[in-house]
Amino acid sequence: MVYESFVNAEIIERNKELLVPYIFTGNQFNILQKRIGGKELDSSEKYYYYTSISKKLKAIKALANINEEKAEETIFTSGDEGIIMQRKEAAKKILSKLSRNHKNMEMFIAGSFLYKKRYNDIDVFIFSKYDKDDYVDEYKKEKVHVNYLVPEAKDSLFFRSASKICISNFNIPKTPVKEKLTSENLISLYQELIIYILKNNDFKKELRSFILECYYFNENIVLSSAELNNIVERYLKNKQILNLVNKLIVHTLINHENKDEIRKTLKEYIKLNEEAKKETKYFKNLDIYIKTYNEVLEIGS
């Protein structure tokens, strides 16, 4: 049996200093190059190839397979009880393949693929110092979407949520959210979401971010992606979604630990929105903001 199929001429040449003289003699190396290059071996070269070189290749391939098996053993699972078994095995294979092209890079698979019968994409997240917009060609047919995250993203609420149910090639650290989440950012999310709802735009992504932050602000609850998905779906099915969103922001803000800061912030937003009404013909969203913020101030007083 031929064992050189797992190597090529470029790999052999690039690693010559490692191979000669530690594994192959100079003559054996030349024969191997000739064999891989598709050139005909003479009778003497064939003798050396089949009696010695091919056996060394067999041993190298066996070691390579052992390393691959060890790599598969380092796959970690979070939220195992919520993952569909077949999806778990499929995710492990995807991570193993991607790890070969992304050496020593931490990555994980999360999202609806792991726990829902129907899903759109298989979301893979890879931690990298470099910002990349990439969609791995060989996985397009399998709906695998590769997302790159900076290492600092491990401190984020998003990561803490996504990693509650995931398959990863590294041990997920059990650390609290270190990302600084402010009331100003939450209010900005709310205002943007209201605009999307009024315009009947696709706002599922904005709704997810809004709900995730609200629950965290309320009781430091980090929703898993499955929990978040269930709440989002419930909101989307409700015809009174605008009222649900307003109730959630009111409940969140009145329970915020720094009530003085919230009151000051909301008064500033009310003033800004009142001024903005004078400069635009369409201000339905502004009226909603003002009504909601006043409700928070009245209940919280």
C-alpha positions, 0 to 999 in steps of 0.5 A: 500500500502507498502511504505518501498520499497524505504528503506532497512535494511542497511539504516534503521540500519545506521540511527537508531539514527535519527529515534529513538525516533524522528520518530519511537519508539523503538518498532516500529523500531523493527517491521519495521526491521522485516518487511523489513527483510521479517519476518512474523509479528504477529497480534499485530505487523501488527496492529502497522505497518498498523495503524502507521508505514506505514503512517510514511513511506508514509510521509517520501517517500513524503518528499523524492519525494519533495526533488527530485523534487527540485533537478530537478529544480536546473538544469541549461541550457546554449545555450538553443537555440542550444539544441535539446529539446528531448536531453535537457530533456534526459540530465536532467534525466541523471544528476538527476540520476548521482547526487544521486550517486555523492552527492554535486558534480558539473557536466554538459553534453556537446558536440554533443549529445545536438545539433546534430542528430547523436552523438557518446557519451553522455559526462558527466563532473564531477568536483572532487578533485580526478583523476578518470578513470571511466565509469559508468556501468549502463549507458554503453548501453546509451553511457554515458561517464563520465569524471572527471575534477579537480576544477581548470579546470573551469579556462580553455579554454576547460571549457569556450568552452564546457559550452557555450552549456550545461546542468548542475546541477550548475550555470555556472560562467560568468568569463573569461578564467584564464588559461595561454595560451602560444605561445609555447604551441600553436606551440607545438599543431601545430607541433604535428598536422602536424605529425598526418596529414602526417601520416594519423592518427586520428587527430580530437582531436588535430585539435579541440584543435589547432583551439580552441586555434588559435581563442582565440589567434586571438581575444579572441574568445571562440568558443562554442562546436557547432561552433568548431565542424562546423569548424573542420568538414569543415577542415576535408572535405577539401583535402588541410587541411595541407594548411588550418592548415598552414594558420591558424597558420600563421594568428594567430602568425602574429596577436599575440599582443606580436610580439617581443616574437613571433619572438624570439620564432620562430627563436629558433624553426627554429634553433632547426628544422634545427639541427634536420634535420641533425639527421633524414632521415625523415624530411618532417614535419621539412621542413613544420615548417621551411617554416611556421615560416619563412613566419610568420617572413617575413609577420610580419617584 
